[in-house]
Amino acid sequence: MFKIIFLILFTSILLTMGLPQTNSKAFINGKIYTVNEKLRYAESVIVEENKILFAGSNKEAGKFITNSTKVIDLNGNLMLPGFIDAHVHLINAGFYLLGINLHAAKSREEFKEKLKEYVSKNRGKWITGGYWDHEQWDEKILPYKELIDEFTPNSPVFVERIDGHMGLANSYALKLAGINKNTPDPEGGLIVKDSKTGEPTGILKDNAMTLVYKVIPPYSFNDIYDVALKALESAKQFGVTGVHDISFKDHIKIFNEIEKDGKLTCRIYSILPISEYKYVIDSLESNSKKIKLGGLKAYADGSLGSSTAWFFEPYTQDTTLTGLPSDVILNGKLEEWAFEADKNKLQVCTHAIGDKANAWVLNLYEKIKKNDPQRKRRFRIEHAQHVRFNNIYQFAENEVIASCQPYHAIDDGVWAEKRIGPARIKYSYPFRSFLDAGLKLSFGSDWPVAPINPLLGIYAAVTRRTLDEKNPGGWIPEQKITVEEAIKCYTINNAYASFEENKLGSIEAGKLADFVVLDQDILTIDPVKIKDTKVILTVLDGEIIYDSR
C-alpha cells in the first residue's frame, strides 16, 4: 500500500513539473518597433510573468507558445515600448481633472463666467486649480481681483495660470494671506501692484504664491488618494506605463498605499524637492517594485508665460524685466543643497527655462563635477527651453540630460516671440541641436500644464506646428526631429534618465513587459496625423491595463 501511494504521489509530481508554472502571453502578428538597435523590428513578443522572454518573428515565437499561452493578435498594429513621461505633477493633475477647468476659457469674460458658475456650487470653500491661460484670450491682459470679487465675497479663490508660476487671488484670499499694499515681495517672487494705487492686483508670481499656499487648508489622505487614482486612470488611456513625478513627501505615502491595494497602474520615479534630500537619503531602501526615489527637484527661475523665466537680456515685451532667479539661488541654498545631494549620490534635477537660468545651472553642475570627475551622475535640467547655442556644449561635456516638454513648443510658439524677440526665439526648444550634440534628450508633458498624451508630444517634436496653425511648416523648423528619435525620447531615454535603462524602455528579452499598441503606424503616416492616433492597448508587467478594442 505504501509503495502504491508513493508511486501515485511521485507520478503526480512529475506531471505537475511538466505543466507551465508561469503566466505566459504571446503578442503576435504586429509591427513591433523595439527601440533595440540589435533588433529594431519584430513581429511577436512572448511574455513570462512580467518579463519579456522573446522578441522576434512569428515563426520563432511559435516555439514558445503552448496550449496554456494566452495569445493576443495585434492584427498588424504598431507596438512600442510603454511610454514613460519624464515630467508630470500627478496629484495636481488629479485635482485638475476633478476640479474647475479654466484652461478651456477663450476670453476674459468666459474665464469669469466659468469661475462664477463653479463658485455658485462650492460657496464658502477654497477655490483652487483652474490653470487659465490669458494668451488664449482676445485681450491678452492678466486678470485682476475686481473681475471676480463681486461673486466671491465669502469664498477664497486662488486659481493658477497654466504654467503654475502665477496665480490670481481674490480680495478674500489676499486678506487671509495678509497681503496688502505694504507687503514686500518675497525673495524669488513678485506681488503685482497697481501702478496708481499701489494695491495688489491679485496676481502673485512664483515665490509670492507661497503666501497664499500657507493659508489653504491641507487635503485629506483620502482626497489625495482619490485624485491620484483619477490621474492614473487617465495616464493608462494614453499608453503611459511610467512617470517621473514631481512629488512631495505625503504623496509617497499615497502611492505606497495604492500599490499595496493593487491599483498602481504606472511605475513612478518620484522626484522630491531638493530641500528634502535628507528624507530621500533615509528612504532609498523603501523603494518598491513600482515606486522609486532618488531624484531631487530644484528651481532656478519661473516661466516664460509669467515673464519670470530668467534671461541675460530684458524681455522685449517689457524691458523693465529680465525674469526672476529663484530665492534658493539668491540665498545660496540651491548650491549648498546640490553639493550635499551629490555627495550622497542623488540625482539633481533643476527647473531652468530662461537662457541665464540654464547657464547658471550648467555652471553649477560643472563645479560639482570637478569634485569627482569620474562619477556618472546624470544631472538633469527640467524644461531647458531657451538655451544659448554656446551653452549646449556644457550639456554634452557634463553629461547633463535635457528633460524637455515638446508640447510647450507648439503652445508657447503662438506668443513667445513677442516676449523675447526674434533673436532669442532661434534657440528656443532646440531639440535638433541637443541630439546633434550627443545629449540624452528626455521627453515629458508637464501634465497638467500640458496634456499627458505622449502622441501629442511626438507630434509636436516632429512637426513643430503651433496650436494656432500659423506655422504649417513648423515653428523654428530646423529644430524638428524624426519620429524614431521622438519615440526614443519617450522610452529608452527616459528609462536612462531614471537609471532604469537595463529593465525598461525597449522591447528585448529580460526587460519588463511594458507596451503600448496604436491604431496607426506613426512611423509611416503623415506626421500631421500623429496627433489623431489612438491607443488600442496599454500593457504593464505583461497585463493589459487598458483596452479600447
Secondary structure in CASP SS format (residue, H / E / C, confidence):
PFRMAT SS
TARGET T0000
AUTHOR 0000-0000-0000
METHOD secondary structure of the structure
MODEL  1
M C 1.00
F H 1.00
K H 1.00
I H 1.00
I H 1.00
F H 1.00
L H 1.00
I H 1.00
L H 1.00
F H 1.00
T H 1.00
S H 1.00
I H 1.00
L H 1.00
L H 1.00
T H 1.00
M H 1.00
G H 1.00
L C 1.00
P C 1.00
Q C 1.00
T C 1.00
N C 1.00
S E 1.00
K E 1.00
A E 1.00
F E 1.00
I E 1.00
N C 1.00
G C 1.00
K E 1.00
I E 1.00
Y E 1.00
T C 1.00
V C 1.00
N C 1.00
E C 1.00
K C 1.00
L C 1.00
R C 1.00
Y E 1.00
A E 1.00
E C 1.00
S E 1.00
V E 1.00
I E 1.00
V E 1.00
E E 1.00
E C 1.00
N C 1.00
K E 1.00
I E 1.00
L E 1.00
F E 1.00
A E 1.00
G E 1.00
S C 1.00
N H 1.00
K H 1.00
E H 1.00
A H 1.00
G H 1.00
K H 1.00
F H 1.00
I C 1.00
T C 1.00
N C 1.00
S C 1.00
T C 1.00
K E 1.00
V E 1.00
I E 1.00
D E 1.00
L C 1.00
N C 1.00
G C 1.00
N C 1.00
L E 1.00
M E 1.00
L E 1.00
P E 1.00
G C 1.00
F E 1.00
I E 1.00
D E 1.00
A E 1.00
H E 1.00
V E 1.00
H C 1.00
L H 1.00
I H 1.00
N H 1.00
A H 1.00
G H 1.00
F H 1.00
Y H 1.00
L H 1.00
L H 1.00
G C 1.00
I C 1.00
N E 1.00
L C 1.00
H C 1.00
A C 1.00
A C 1.00
K C 1.00
S C 1.00
R H 1.00
E H 1.00
E H 1.00
F H 1.00
K H 1.00
E H 1.00
K H 1.00
L H 1.00
K H 1.00
E H 1.00
Y H 1.00
V H 1.00
S H 1.00
K H 1.00
N C 1.00
R C 1.00
G C 1.00
K C 1.00
W C 1.00
I E 1.00
T E 1.00
G E 1.00
G E 1.00
Y E 1.00
W E 1.00
D C 1.00
H H 1.00
E H 1.00
Q H 1.00
W C 1.00
D C 1.00
E C 1.00
K C 1.00
I C 1.00
L C 1.00
P C 1.00
Y C 1.00
K C 1.00
E H 1.00
L H 1.00
I H 1.00
D H 1.00
E C 1.00
F C 1.00
T C 1.00
P C 1.00
N C 1.00
S C 1.00
P C 1.00
V E 1.00
F E 1.00
V E 1.00
E E 1.00
R E 1.00
I C 1.00
D C 1.00
G C 1.00
H C 1.00
M E 1.00
G E 1.00
L E 1.00
A E 1.00
N C 1.00
S H 1.00
Y H 1.00
A H 1.00
L H 1.00
K H 1.00
L H 1.00
A H 1.00
G C 1.00
I C 1.00
N C 1.00
K C 1.00
N C 1.00
T C 1.00
P C 1.00
D C 1.00
P C 1.00
E C 1.00
G C 1.00
G E 1.00
L E 1.00
I E 1.00
V E 1.00
K E 1.00
D C 1.00
S C 1.00
K C 1.00
T C 1.00
G C 1.00
E C 1.00
P E 1.00
T E 1.00
G E 1.00
I E 1.00
L E 1.00
K E 1.00
D E 1.00
N H 1.00
A H 1.00
M H 1.00
T H 1.00
L H 1.00
V H 1.00
Y H 1.00
K C 1.00
V C 1.00
I C 1.00
P C 1.00
P C 1.00
Y C 1.00
S C 1.00
F H 1.00
N H 1.00
D H 1.00
I H 1.00
Y H 1.00
D H 1.00
V H 1.00
A H 1.00
L H 1.00
K H 1.00
A H 1.00
L H 1.00
E H 1.00
S H 1.00
A H 1.00
K H 1.00
Q H 1.00
F C 1.00
G C 1.00
V E 1.00
T E 1.00
G E 1.00
V E 1.00
H E 1.00
D E 1.00
I E 1.00
S C 1.00
F C 1.00
K H 1.00
D H 1.00
H H 1.00
I H 1.00
K H 1.00
I H 1.00
F H 1.00
N H 1.00
E H 1.00
I H 1.00
E H 1.00
K H 1.00
D C 1.00
G C 1.00
K C 1.00
L C 1.00
T C 1.00
C C 1.00
R E 1.00
I E 1.00
Y E 1.00
S E 1.00
I E 1.00
L E 1.00
P E 1.00
I H 1.00
S H 1.00
E H 1.00
Y H 1.00
K H 1.00
Y H 1.00
V H 1.00
I H 1.00
D H 1.00
S H 1.00
L H 1.00
E H 1.00
S H 1.00
N C 1.00
S C 1.00
K C 1.00
K C 1.00
I E 1.00
K E 1.00
L E 1.00
G E 1.00
G E 1.00
L E 1.00
K E 1.00
A E 1.00
Y E 1.00
A C 1.00
D C 1.00
G C 1.00
S C 1.00
L C 1.00
G C 1.00
S C 1.00
S C 1.00
T C 1.00
A C 1.00
W C 1.00
F C 1.00
F C 1.00
E C 1.00
P C 1.00
Y C 1.00
T C 1.00
Q C 1.00
D C 1.00
T C 1.00
T C 1.00
L C 1.00
T C 1.00
G C 1.00
L C 1.00
P C 1.00
S C 1.00
D H 1.00
V H 1.00
I H 1.00
L H 1.00
N C 1.00
G C 1.00
K H 1.00
L H 1.00
E H 1.00
E H 1.00
W H 1.00
A H 1.00
F H 1.00
E H 1.00
A H 1.00
D H 1.00
K H 1.00
N C 1.00
K C 1.00
L C 1.00
Q E 1.00
V E 1.00
C E 1.00
T E 1.00
H E 1.00
A E 1.00
I C 1.00
G C 1.00
D H 1.00
K H 1.00
A H 1.00
N H 1.00
A H 1.00
W H 1.00
V H 1.00
L H 1.00
N H 1.00
L H 1.00
Y H 1.00
E H 1.00
K H 1.00
I H 1.00
K H 1.00
K C 1.00
N C 1.00
D C 1.00
P C 1.00
Q C 1.00
R C 1.00
K C 1.00
R C 1.00
R C 1.00
F C 1.00
R E 1.00
I E 1.00
E E 1.00
H E 1.00
A C 1.00
Q C 1.00
H E 1.00
V C 1.00
R C 1.00
F H 1.00
N H 1.00
N H 1.00
I H 1.00
Y H 1.00
Q H 1.00
F H 1.00
A H 1.00
E H 1.00
N C 1.00
E C 1.00
V C 1.00
I E 1.00
A E 1.00
S E 1.00
C E 1.00
Q C 1.00
P H 1.00
Y H 1.00
H H 1.00
A H 1.00
I H 1.00
D H 1.00
D H 1.00
G C 1.00
V C 1.00
W C 1.00
A H 1.00
E H 1.00
K H 1.00
R H 1.00
I H 1.00
G H 1.00
P H 1.00
A H 1.00
R H 1.00
I H 1.00
K C 1.00
Y C 1.00
S E 1.00
Y C 1.00
P C 1.00
F H 1.00
R H 1.00
S H 1.00
F H 1.00
L H 1.00
D H 1.00
A C 1.00
G C 1.00
L C 1.00
K C 1.00
L E 1.00
S E 1.00
F E 1.00
G C 1.00
S C 1.00
D C 1.00
W E 1.00
P C 1.00
V C 1.00
A C 1.00
P C 1.00
I C 1.00
N C 1.00
P H 1.00
L H 1.00
L H 1.00
G H 1.00
I H 1.00
Y H 1.00
A H 1.00
A H 1.00
V H 1.00
T H 1.00
R C 1.00
R C 1.00
T C 1.00
L C 1.00
D C 1.00
E C 1.00
K C 1.00
N C 1.00
P C 1.00
G C 1.00
G C 1.00
W C 1.00
I C 1.00
P H 1.00
E H 1.00
Q H 1.00
K C 1.00
I C 1.00
T C 1.00
V H 1.00
E H 1.00
E H 1.00
A H 1.00
I H 1.00
K H 1.00
C H 1.00
Y C 1.00
T C 1.00
I H 1.00
N H 1.00
N H 1.00
A H 1.00
Y H 1.00
A H 1.00
S C 1.00
F C 1.00
E C 1.00
E C 1.00
N C 1.00
K C 1.00
L C 1.00
G C 1.00
S C 1.00
I C 1.00
E C 1.00
A C 1.00
G C 1.00
K C 1.00
L E 1.00
A C 1.00
D C 1.00
F E 1.00
V E 1.00
V E 1.00
L E 1.00
D C 1.00
Q C 1.00
D C 1.00
I C 1.00
L C 1.00
T C 1.00
I C 1.00
D C 1.00
P H 1.00
V H 1.00
K H 1.00
I H 1.00
K H 1.00
D H 1.00
T C 1.00
K C 1.00
V E 1.00
I E 1.00
L E 1.00
T E 1.00
V E 1.00
L E 1.00
D C 1.00
G C 1.00
E E 1.00
I E 1.00
I E 1.00
Y E 1.00
D E 1.00
S C 1.00
R C 1.00
END
